[in-house]
Amino acid sequence: MYGKVSDTPLVLTVTPQGCEFAVAATSTEAPFYGNTCQVNVSFKDGDPANVHFQLTEGNKEALEFIRAEELSSEGGLKIYTVYLKAPETVKFMDPFKISASYLSYTKETDKLPVSMGILVDSSGDVWAKKAVFHVYNETELADIKLQKQQGGSWMDVTTEVNGSYGLTAKGLESGSSVKLRAVKGKEYSNSVDIVTEEELQIPNSDFEQWSVQEVWYQTIFVSGGEHIYSYYLSGGSSEDKWWSTFNDMTTQQQSGVASWYYCAYPGTMPTNASEMHTATWHWNNHGGTSLSIGAYEGNVAAEIATVGYGANNWSAISHNTKYRQAGYLYLGTFNRDTQEKNMTHTFTSRPDAIQFYYKFYSYNGETTKVYAKLYDVNRNLIGQGELRITQSIDTYTQGRVGISYEQKAKASYIELVFMSTDATSPGTKDIQGSKGAFNAGYGDSRHVGSILTVDNVKLIYE
């Protein structure tokens, strides 16, 4: 005040008092898949709004201070419950820790509890009639029920424990939007919306619709010529046909071959085709076995036979044929011009099994099989199954191919194959006909081996 200045600097010595800052987890569970939580902070004196909070894991996001509620003092310390909010990108799933910084102090909580929750880990966990849920923050899975929303209420669904942290909801509606939650006592989880797969079936899987086409005609001296026919199984549209066979292989005309000794017959055809074109008419020639040609249901079944084709189809000397080909009925395409085959079709559901009815004639003790495979969008195998048929049976028998899935992925393609034999070198029996060379049977003779007859294919979803 008088304009005087000390000769030596003025030094102030401050001894701060410790505020005994601390942070602790509360017993209040953070909402599962939410971003809000509560912690308790305490100090001798201070403002909880000035404390900096952040998560200790991941990107260590900062938490927004929402508000604080002062609790009763304890041991000379002021205690507050602080309400915090993480960024919207944060979804609490498992217990987590929070770090709190105040002045020169940095403290860390024990793990904050998170309420029970459920999630679907991947799209592949949602099927046509079931869905697998990952259960969080509960270990006694047997005490938990899954529920679906129906109208304004929640209804229990069949629940099965799946591993150490999963529950499966069964009996769901296929091709539907479903909202589900978990309940344990009076505690409810978050709800999850899913869309189940459709129960897709294969068009014309009862084999009632066929078409026949003359694929070529060859004039042959004396006999007057041979008309070669092929059968095609309908199903789908003209641009997208589901079923295919190797008929266009075994009825292909070979250049330079034109005689009674050239054989060209379809291996797969309807059971009600004329005797000139079916394999069933000759079954009595196979060791006295008599097999009926009727369908299991409806009017028609699919007859899949091993056939011989090509030059020298009948000879008193060799009784041989140039080629032998197992009959195939499958989903896909066959190109008559290039002889290229594609044995899959687009398909976006995952059946648990393939059911059908069959009869089988085994030639030379051969066996056969029916198999199915499912692939994802990148054509990786995700599921497969097969049924081996090892002996002849003359009455329709139910067959079932159970499919085991090795990957949790959505399906994009299906492979389903029926074949007359799985022999590497299938055998055929030469059957004398009644045409050509003065009725010696050369003109309409044939070679036929094992025969699988199939009807009423159905995809099963469980």
Protein Blocks (a to p, Z undefined) as FASTA:
>chain_A
ZZpacfbdcddddddddehiacdddfbdcdehiabdcdddddfbdcfklpccddfehjlp
acddfbdcddddeehiacddddddddfkbccfbdcdddddehjbccdddddddddddddf
bfklpcfkbccdddehiablmlpccdddehjbccddddddehjkbccdehiaehiacddd
ddehjaccdddddddddddddehklopaccdddfbdcddehjlpacddddddeedjfklc
fbdcfklmmmcccehiacfkbccddfbdcfkbcfklmmklmmmmngoiacdfbdfbhjbd
cddddddedehkbcfklopafbdcdddddeddddfklopacfbdcdfbdcfbdcdddddd
dehhiacddddddddfkopafbdcddddfbdcfbdcddddddddfbdcddfbdcddddfb
fcfbacddddddfeejhhnopmmgccdddddddehiadddZZ
